[in-house]
């Protein structure tokens, strides 16, 4: 596997679709980890501007919830509870944990997501619950759709993470 100078994996330029999608998602996961590297709890709790409460701490919690919801709950049909209390999506900060602990939770959720996806067809489907199905226009969703959505989700939040990191200590970059 080819990597960038910072160690993040470069998605292959030619590959089958499952490899390509998984590789792009892994690049975005690695980008989030890079944006959080070397920061302490206080730094990860900083917000960019009033009235926003967005922080790296909250983004990592949110993306752990996203991994859990899409791969375990929707795709694999597991009955899993949210990782964090408060508003849906994981943005309510869990101040009982350190940022290192929150990162470990996210890393664990990523590992479970990879296990669930290993060897699965992109055409396999998961199911939305009865409340969500009418909002999205159907009950079934393919693994392909979920992977593309997660790439988009991480890309959007990595843009936020880039701005948050620059605000914290001036570090910029992709």
ZATI-275537 format. One record per residue (C-alpha): y, x, z; residue number from 1. Coordinates in steps of 0.001 Angstrom, whole numbers, plus 500000, padded with zeros to 6 digits. Example, Ala and Ser with C-alpha at 12.3 -4.5 7.8 and 13.67 -1.06 7.14 Angstrom:
BEGIN
@c2=495500; c1=512300; c3=507800; i=1
@c2=498940; c1=513670; c3=507140; i=2
***
This chain:
BEGIN
@c2=500000; c1=500000; c3=500000; i=1
@c2=503432; c1=501297; c3=499069; i=2
@c2=506104; c1=501165; c3=501749; i=3
@c2=509853; c1=501456; c3=501953; i=4
@c2=511278; c1=504500; c3=503755; i=5
@c2=511583; c1=502358; c3=506908; i=6
@c2=507839; c1=501550; c3=506779; i=7
@c2=508010; c1=497967; c3=505557; i=8
@c2=505397; c1=497053; c3=502929; i=9
@c2=506549; c1=496652; c3=499344; i=10
@c2=504877; c1=493659; c3=497692; i=11
@c2=502768; c1=494737; c3=494710; i=12
@c2=504440; c1=494406; c3=491333; i=13
@c2=501264; c1=492964; c3=489855; i=14
@c2=498654; c1=491079; c3=491847; i=15
@c2=496895; c1=487755; c3=492079; i=16
@c2=498905; c1=484878; c3=493509; i=17
@c2=497398; c1=484864; c3=497037; i=18
@c2=498033; c1=488599; c3=497421; i=19
@c2=501560; c1=488283; c3=496058; i=20
@c2=502520; c1=485418; c3=498391; i=21
@c2=500951; c1=487034; c3=501469; i=22
@c2=502659; c1=490341; c3=500645; i=23
@c2=506095; c1=488768; c3=500336; i=24
@c2=505619; c1=486935; c3=503615; i=25
@c2=504527; c1=490184; c3=505283; i=26
@c2=507638; c1=491955; c3=503952; i=27
@c2=509825; c1=489280; c3=505522; i=28
@c2=507908; c1=489430; c3=508802; i=29
@c2=508366; c1=493209; c3=508863; i=30
@c2=512070; c1=492776; c3=508108; i=31
@c2=512491; c1=490546; c3=511140; i=32
@c2=510706; c1=493105; c3=513329; i=33
@c2=512945; c1=495864; c3=511941; i=34
@c2=516107; c1=493858; c3=512702; i=35
@c2=514953; c1=493542; c3=516323; i=36
@c2=513803; c1=497143; c3=516824; i=37
@c2=515388; c1=499167; c3=519583; i=38
@c2=517369; c1=496343; c3=521176; i=39
@c2=517300; c1=495333; c3=524832; i=40
@c2=517234; c1=491814; c3=526271; i=41
@c2=521001; c1=491606; c3=526654; i=42
@c2=521615; c1=492622; c3=523050; i=43
@c2=519114; c1=490120; c3=521653; i=44
@c2=520810; c1=487309; c3=523554; i=45
@c2=524206; c1=487930; c3=521940; i=46
@c2=525549; c1=485203; c3=519697; i=47
@c2=527746; c1=485858; c3=516659; i=48
@c2=530633; c1=483435; c3=517084; i=49
@c2=531516; c1=480358; c3=519101; i=50
@c2=530181; c1=477699; c3=519167; i=51
@c2=526930; c1=479069; c3=517690; i=52
@c2=524114; c1=479766; c3=520125; i=53
@c2=522093; c1=481640; c3=517504; i=54
@c2=520622; c1=484928; c3=518746; i=55
@c2=517833; c1=487298; c3=517750; i=56
@c2=515975; c1=486183; c3=520887; i=57
@c2=516138; c1=482572; c3=519699; i=58
@c2=515254; c1=483460; c3=516105; i=59
@c2=512073; c1=485245; c3=517177; i=60
@c2=511074; c1=482299; c3=519381; i=61
@c2=511794; c1=479918; c3=516494; i=62
@c2=509726; c1=481897; c3=513995; i=63
@c2=506806; c1=482041; c3=516445; i=64
@c2=506978; c1=478238; c3=516611; i=65
@c2=507218; c1=478038; c3=512805; i=66
@c2=504087; c1=480189; c3=512383; i=67
@c2=502204; c1=478064; c3=514923; i=68
@c2=503303; c1=474707; c3=513525; i=69
@c2=502671; c1=475405; c3=509841; i=70
@c2=499457; c1=477407; c3=509981; i=71
@c2=497706; c1=476126; c3=513104; i=72
@c2=498927; c1=472559; c3=513354; i=73
@c2=499632; c1=471469; c3=509771; i=74
@c2=497195; c1=473619; c3=507756; i=75
@c2=494302; c1=474152; c3=510191; i=76
@c2=494680; c1=470768; c3=511935; i=77
@c2=494609; c1=472258; c3=515410; i=78
@c2=496012; c1=470371; c3=518365; i=79
@c2=498412; c1=473029; c3=519630; i=80
@c2=501324; c1=472603; c3=521964; i=81
@c2=504777; c1=474097; c3=521372; i=82
@c2=505229; c1=477603; c3=522717; i=83
@c2=508648; c1=476922; c3=524220; i=84
@c2=510197; c1=474031; c3=526093; i=85
@c2=513516; c1=472480; c3=525157; i=86
@c2=514774; c1=471416; c3=521776; i=87
@c2=512210; c1=471353; c3=518961; i=88
@c2=511871; c1=474526; c3=516934; i=89
@c2=511932; c1=477082; c3=519728; i=90
@c2=515645; c1=477813; c3=519766; i=91
@c2=516044; c1=476981; c3=523486; i=92
@c2=515877; c1=480402; c3=525102; i=93
@c2=512947; c1=481062; c3=527430; i=94
@c2=514759; c1=483162; c3=530028; i=95
@c2=511542; c1=483570; c3=532058; i=96
@c2=510339; c1=486093; c3=529437; i=97
@c2=511723; c1=489396; c3=528294; i=98
@c2=512472; c1=489957; c3=524639; i=99
@c2=509467; c1=492283; c3=524487; i=100
@c2=507290; c1=489383; c3=525673; i=101
@c2=508825; c1=487018; c3=523113; i=102
@c2=508099; c1=489584; c3=520381; i=103
@c2=504471; c1=489796; c3=521557; i=104
@c2=504156; c1=485995; c3=521360; i=105
@c2=505533; c1=486071; c3=517797; i=106
@c2=503180; c1=488930; c3=516837; i=107
@c2=500227; c1=486980; c3=518247; i=108
@c2=501188; c1=483889; c3=516241; i=109
@c2=501506; c1=485991; c3=513067; i=110
@c2=498023; c1=487440; c3=513684; i=111
@c2=496542; c1=483944; c3=514101; i=112
@c2=498306; c1=482796; c3=510920; i=113
@c2=496809; c1=485699; c3=508975; i=114
@c2=493332; c1=484873; c3=510320; i=115
@c2=493695; c1=481237; c3=509290; i=116
@c2=494795; c1=482167; c3=505757; i=117
@c2=492239; c1=484923; c3=505156; i=118
@c2=490000; c1=484018; c3=502247; i=119
@c2=491436; c1=480533; c3=501854; i=120
@c2=492308; c1=479013; c3=498510; i=121
@c2=495967; c1=478321; c3=497851; i=122
@c2=494883; c1=474847; c3=496764; i=123
@c2=493377; c1=473973; c3=500163; i=124
@c2=495460; c1=471440; c3=502017; i=125
@c2=496606; c1=470635; c3=505478; i=126
@c2=497995; c1=467367; c3=506740; i=127
@c2=501280; c1=466178; c3=508108; i=128
@c2=501144; c1=463798; c3=511026; i=129
@c2=502044; c1=460129; c3=510610; i=130
@c2=505658; c1=460689; c3=511689; i=131
@c2=506373; c1=463539; c3=509281; i=132
@c2=504461; c1=462327; c3=506189; i=133
@c2=506994; c1=459614; c3=505231; i=134
@c2=509856; c1=462087; c3=505581; i=135
@c2=508333; c1=464617; c3=503181; i=136
@c2=506757; c1=462163; c3=500759; i=137
@c2=503071; c1=462574; c3=501488; i=138
@c2=500330; c1=463507; c3=503909; i=139
@c2=498811; c1=466563; c3=502247; i=140
@c2=500401; c1=469969; c3=501712; i=141
@c2=498808; c1=472972; c3=500010; i=142
@c2=498553; c1=476443; c3=501481; i=143
@c2=500570; c1=477603; c3=498454; i=144
@c2=503449; c1=475301; c3=499435; i=145
@c2=503266; c1=476450; c3=503066; i=146
@c2=503374; c1=480142; c3=502101; i=147
@c2=506331; c1=479609; c3=499768; i=148
@c2=508113; c1=477628; c3=502467; i=149
@c2=507499; c1=480372; c3=505058; i=150
@c2=508830; c1=483031; c3=502676; i=151
@c2=511985; c1=480927; c3=502286; i=152
@c2=512205; c1=480311; c3=506036; i=153
@c2=511940; c1=484008; c3=506886; i=154
@c2=514324; c1=485036; c3=504094; i=155
@c2=516982; c1=482632; c3=505364; i=156
@c2=516581; c1=483698; c3=508980; i=157
@c2=516465; c1=487382; c3=508055; i=158
@c2=519943; c1=486870; c3=506604; i=159
@c2=520980; c1=485524; c3=509991; i=160
@c2=519211; c1=488434; c3=511713; i=161
@c2=521082; c1=490923; c3=509527; i=162
@c2=524435; c1=489455; c3=510564; i=163
@c2=523391; c1=489265; c3=514231; i=164
@c2=522241; c1=492887; c3=514230; i=165
@c2=525472; c1=494042; c3=512586; i=166
@c2=527443; c1=492179; c3=515261; i=167
@c2=525387; c1=493807; c3=518029; i=168
@c2=525583; c1=497457; c3=517030; i=169
@c2=526863; c1=497781; c3=513474; i=170
@c2=523420; c1=498408; c3=511939; i=171
@c2=523207; c1=496950; c3=508433; i=172
@c2=520747; c1=497053; c3=505590; i=173
@c2=517921; c1=495131; c3=504040; i=174
***
